[in-house]
Amino acid sequence: MSTHLLAAALDAAEQGWHVFPLRPADKRPALHGESVCPLIGDCAGGHRKWEVRATIDPDRIRRAWADRPFNIGIATGPSGLVVVDLDMPKQKSSTGTPAGVTTFKALCERTGQAVPTTYRTRTASGGHHLYFTAPPGVRLANSAGRLGKLIDTRAHGGYVVAAGSFTATGPYTVTDPTPPAPLPDWLHALLAPRQPSRTLVAVPSSSKASRYAAAALRAETATVRAAPVGERDSTLLSAARALGRFISWGDLPRSVVEEALQEAGESAGLSSRQCRSTVRSGLNWSIARNPQRRTA
């Protein structure tokens, strides 16, 4: 099995895709985390995460896969890829929930586009990965649910499990060996970072208090955009709670704060629906606990 996985890793690297080892029969990176980094070898100058350590060097790949049957991760950002992940409903979910493949096909029909022909793999759960080459000079981030329910994308900061890998639920296999097509313009438009609303520039600045509020808004939204996977929702909630008091005090309109946090949360990879729910909850919590500022 190690030989088979080594061959699959080398094949991916030959296509210019940067690979790194995942745990055997698993989807999680096999590389050490920052908290246990020995600061030697690749990390002699400081801890290097999986995205940086992913490689197309065949000698490094042979050494990495020499002894253990590691699954194969493809770092999409360094590989110049955008991968559309069409997932399957969870077993405990409603039987009426459509699969990501179905939702994506409906999206294509609504936009008057054919389902793109491109390199495609079938995942262990029965979903599909559609590989596209990223637009030149553009840095797209991961997304979750932006294209529809059970549709995620992986770009900079993300990875996918390569064909040839396997888990307890099944193998990852190639279903269409067509070389990856350029990301269609219509998909790029849906995935491009959303420009901040002009209303953010028009935040009142006639007083020291409102200027401080505007600075807080910029700082909190920047923090949300930079939140790592696993901490995005909690970061968004904290930002909403921190900004709610400025609404209560009359320094920021609620519509401006909601729009700014919504844009930041979606840019970080959260779904539109999740952002709305988290922002509403955080703002309501904060407003209820911060009385209106008394006027002189």
C-alpha positions as CSV (number, residue, x, y, z in Angstrom):
1,M,0.0,0.0,0.0
2,S,2.9,2.4,0.7
3,T,4.2,1.8,-2.8
4,H,0.8,2.7,-4.2
5,L,0.5,5.8,-2.2
6,L,4.0,6.9,-3.0
7,A,3.2,6.5,-6.7
8,A,0.1,8.6,-6.3
9,A,2.0,11.3,-4.5
10,L,4.7,11.4,-7.2
11,D,2.0,11.5,-9.9
12,A,0.3,14.5,-8.2
13,A,3.7,16.3,-7.9
14,E,4.4,15.7,-11.6
15,Q,1.3,17.8,-12.3
16,G,2.8,20.6,-10.2
17,W,0.6,19.9,-7.2
18,H,2.3,20.4,-3.9
19,V,1.8,17.4,-1.6
20,F,2.3,16.6,2.1
21,P,1.5,13.5,4.1
22,L,-1.8,12.9,5.9
23,R,-2.2,10.4,8.6
24,P,-2.7,6.8,7.4
25,A,-6.3,6.1,6.5
26,D,-7.2,9.6,7.7
27,K,-7.7,13.1,6.3
28,R,-5.7,15.0,9.0
29,P,-2.1,16.2,8.4
30,A,0.6,13.9,9.7
31,L,3.0,16.7,10.3
32,H,3.6,18.0,13.8
33,G,1.9,21.0,15.2
34,E,3.5,24.2,16.4
35,S,3.2,23.3,20.1
36,V,5.4,20.2,19.7
37,C,7.7,21.5,17.0
38,P,11.3,20.3,17.6
39,L,12.7,23.3,15.6
40,I,15.1,21.1,13.6
41,G,15.2,20.0,10.0
42,D,12.6,21.9,7.9
43,C,11.7,23.8,11.1
44,A,15.2,24.8,12.1
45,G,14.4,28.5,11.4
46,G,11.0,28.3,13.1
47,H,7.9,26.2,12.8
48,R,6.7,25.6,9.3
49,K,3.1,24.6,8.7
50,W,1.8,22.0,6.2
51,E,1.1,24.5,3.5
52,V,4.7,25.7,3.5
53,R,6.1,22.3,3.7
54,A,4.1,20.8,0.9
55,T,6.4,20.0,-2.0
56,I,6.8,18.8,-5.6
57,D,10.4,17.6,-4.9
58,P,10.4,13.8,-5.8
59,D,13.3,13.1,-3.4
60,R,11.5,14.6,-0.4
61,I,8.3,12.8,-1.4
62,R,10.1,9.4,-1.6
63,R,11.6,10.0,1.8
64,A,8.3,11.0,3.4
65,W,6.4,8.0,2.0
66,A,9.2,5.4,2.4
67,D,8.1,3.7,5.6
68,R,4.4,4.4,6.3
69,P,1.2,4.4,4.1
70,F,0.5,8.1,4.5
71,N,-2.5,9.5,2.7
72,I,-1.8,12.4,0.3
73,G,-2.8,16.0,0.9
74,I,-2.6,18.6,-1.9
75,A,-2.0,22.2,-0.7
76,T,-4.3,24.0,-3.1
77,G,-2.8,27.5,-2.7
78,P,0.8,26.7,-3.6
79,S,-0.5,24.3,-6.3
80,G,-2.4,27.1,-8.1
81,L,-5.7,25.3,-7.7
82,V,-9.2,26.1,-6.7
83,V,-11.1,22.9,-5.8
84,V,-14.9,22.9,-5.5
85,D,-15.9,20.3,-2.8
86,L,-19.4,18.8,-3.4
87,D,-20.2,17.0,-0.2
88,M,-22.7,14.4,0.8
89,P,-25.4,15.0,3.5
90,K,-24.6,13.6,6.9
91,Q,-26.3,10.3,7.8
92,K,-28.3,12.0,10.6
93,S,-29.4,14.9,8.4
94,S,-32.8,15.3,6.9
95,T,-33.5,12.9,4.1
96,G,-34.6,15.9,2.0
97,T,-31.2,17.5,2.0
98,P,-29.7,17.4,-1.5
99,A,-26.2,16.4,-2.1
100,G,-23.6,19.0,-3.1
101,V,-23.5,17.6,-6.6
102,T,-27.2,18.2,-7.0
103,T,-27.0,21.8,-5.5
104,F,-24.1,22.6,-7.8
105,K,-25.9,21.4,-10.9
106,A,-28.9,23.6,-9.9
107,L,-26.6,26.6,-9.5
108,C,-25.2,26.0,-13.0
109,E,-28.7,25.8,-14.4
110,R,-29.7,29.0,-12.6
111,T,-26.8,30.9,-14.1
112,G,-27.2,29.5,-17.5
113,Q,-23.9,27.5,-17.4
114,A,-23.0,23.9,-18.2
115,V,-21.5,21.9,-15.4
116,P,-17.8,22.4,-16.1
117,T,-15.7,19.6,-17.5
118,T,-12.5,19.3,-15.5
119,Y,-10.4,17.0,-13.4
120,R,-12.7,15.3,-10.9
121,T,-12.3,12.9,-8.1
122,R,-14.8,10.9,-6.0
123,T,-14.3,11.2,-2.3
124,A,-14.5,8.4,0.3
125,S,-17.9,9.7,1.4
126,G,-19.3,9.7,-2.2
127,G,-18.9,13.4,-2.8
128,H,-16.9,15.0,-5.6
129,H,-13.9,17.3,-5.9
130,L,-13.7,19.5,-9.0
131,Y,-10.2,20.9,-9.7
132,F,-9.7,24.2,-11.5
133,T,-6.6,26.3,-12.1
134,A,-6.7,29.5,-10.1
135,P,-6.9,32.8,-12.0
136,P,-3.4,34.4,-12.5
137,G,-2.6,37.1,-10.0
138,V,-5.6,36.4,-7.8
139,R,-5.5,35.1,-4.2
140,L,-8.8,33.3,-3.4
141,A,-9.4,32.0,0.0
142,N,-11.4,29.0,1.2
143,S,-15.2,29.3,1.3
144,A,-17.9,27.4,3.1
145,G,-21.5,27.4,1.7
146,R,-21.0,30.5,-0.4
147,L,-22.0,28.6,-3.6
148,G,-24.7,26.7,-1.9
149,K,-25.4,24.1,0.8
150,L,-22.8,21.3,1.0
151,I,-20.5,23.2,-1.4
152,D,-17.2,24.4,-0.1
153,T,-14.1,25.5,-1.9
154,R,-10.4,25.1,-1.2
155,A,-7.8,27.6,-2.3
156,H,-5.1,29.5,-0.3
157,G,-5.0,28.1,3.2
158,G,-6.7,24.9,2.2
159,Y,-6.0,21.4,1.1
160,V,-7.8,18.4,-0.4
161,V,-7.2,14.6,-0.1
162,A,-5.7,13.4,-3.3
163,A,-6.8,10.4,-5.4
164,G,-5.1,7.2,-4.3
165,S,-5.7,7.9,-0.7
166,F,-8.3,5.9,1.3
167,T,-10.1,6.0,4.7
168,A,-12.3,3.5,6.5
169,T,-15.3,4.7,4.5
170,G,-13.6,4.1,1.1
171,P,-11.0,5.3,-1.4
172,Y,-10.5,8.6,-3.3
173,T,-10.6,7.9,-7.0
174,V,-10.3,9.8,-10.3
175,T,-13.6,9.9,-12.2
176,D,-12.5,12.4,-14.9
177,P,-8.8,12.6,-15.8
178,T,-9.3,15.7,-17.9
179,P,-6.6,18.3,-17.0
180,P,-7.9,21.0,-14.6
181,A,-9.8,23.7,-16.5
182,P,-9.3,27.4,-15.7
183,L,-11.8,28.5,-13.0
184,P,-14.8,29.8,-15.0
185,D,-15.4,33.5,-14.8
186,W,-18.8,33.1,-13.4
187,L,-17.5,31.0,-10.5
188,H,-14.7,33.4,-10.0
189,A,-17.2,36.2,-9.7
190,L,-19.1,34.3,-7.0
191,L,-16.0,33.5,-5.0
192,A,-14.1,36.8,-5.3
193,P,-13.7,38.7,-2.0
194,R,-16.6,41.1,-1.6
195,Q,-15.7,44.7,-1.6
196,P,-16.6,46.6,1.7
197,S,-19.7,48.6,1.4
198,R,-19.3,52.3,0.8
199,T,-21.3,52.8,3.9
200,L,-18.3,51.7,5.9
201,V,-16.5,54.8,4.7
202,A,-19.4,57.0,5.7
203,V,-19.3,56.1,9.4
204,P,-19.8,59.3,11.4
205,S,-16.6,60.9,12.4
206,S,-17.7,64.2,13.9
207,S,-16.6,63.3,17.4
208,K,-13.7,61.6,19.2
209,A,-16.1,58.8,20.3
210,S,-17.3,58.0,16.8
211,R,-13.8,58.1,15.4
212,Y,-12.8,55.5,18.0
213,A,-15.9,53.5,17.1
214,A,-14.9,53.5,13.4
215,A,-11.3,52.4,14.3
216,A,-12.8,49.6,16.4
217,L,-14.9,48.5,13.5
218,R,-11.9,48.3,11.2
219,A,-9.9,46.4,13.7
220,E,-12.6,43.9,14.6
221,T,-13.4,43.1,11.0
222,A,-9.7,42.6,10.2
223,T,-9.5,40.2,13.1
224,V,-12.4,38.2,11.8
225,R,-11.0,38.0,8.2
226,A,-7.7,36.6,9.6
227,A,-9.3,34.1,11.9
228,P,-8.0,30.5,11.5
229,V,-10.1,27.5,10.7
230,G,-11.8,26.3,13.9
231,E,-11.9,29.8,15.4
232,R,-13.8,31.7,12.8
233,D,-17.3,31.6,14.3
234,S,-16.1,32.3,17.9
235,T,-14.0,35.2,16.6
236,L,-17.0,36.6,14.7
237,L,-19.1,36.3,17.9
238,S,-16.5,38.2,20.0
239,A,-16.3,40.9,17.4
240,A,-20.1,41.4,17.4
241,R,-20.1,41.6,21.2
242,A,-17.3,44.1,21.2
243,L,-19.0,46.3,18.6
244,G,-22.6,46.1,19.9
245,R,-21.9,48.8,22.6
246,F,-21.1,51.4,19.9
247,I,-24.6,50.8,18.4
248,S,-26.2,51.2,21.9
249,W,-24.2,54.4,22.4
250,G,-25.2,55.9,19.0
251,D,-21.7,55.9,17.6
252,L,-22.3,53.3,14.8
253,P,-25.5,52.4,12.9
254,R,-26.5,48.8,13.4
255,S,-26.8,48.3,9.6
256,V,-23.2,49.4,9.1
257,V,-21.9,47.0,11.8
258,E,-24.0,44.1,10.5
259,E,-22.9,44.6,6.9
260,A,-19.2,44.9,7.9
261,L,-19.2,41.8,10.1
262,Q,-21.2,39.8,7.5
263,E,-18.6,40.6,4.8
264,A,-15.7,39.8,7.1
265,G,-17.2,36.5,8.2
266,E,-17.9,35.3,4.7
267,S,-14.4,36.4,3.6
268,A,-13.1,34.2,6.4
269,G,-15.0,31.2,4.9
270,L,-18.2,31.1,7.0
271,S,-21.5,30.6,5.3
272,S,-23.8,33.6,4.8
273,R,-26.5,32.0,7.0
274,Q,-24.0,31.3,9.8
275,C,-22.7,34.8,9.7
276,R,-26.1,36.4,10.0
277,S,-27.0,34.2,13.0
278,T,-23.8,34.8,14.8
279,V,-23.7,38.5,14.2
280,R,-27.3,39.0,15.3
281,S,-26.7,36.9,18.5
282,G,-23.5,38.8,19.4
283,L,-25.0,42.3,18.8
284,N,-28.2,41.6,20.7
285,W,-26.2,40.3,23.6
286,S,-24.0,43.4,23.7
287,I,-26.8,45.9,23.2
288,A,-28.8,44.4,26.0
289,R,-25.8,44.8,28.4
290,N,-24.7,48.3,27.4
291,P,-27.2,51.1,28.3
292,Q,-27.5,54.1,26.0
293,R,-25.0,56.9,26.6
294,R,-26.6,59.7,28.4
295,T,-26.5,63.1,26.7
296,A,-25.6,66.2,28.5
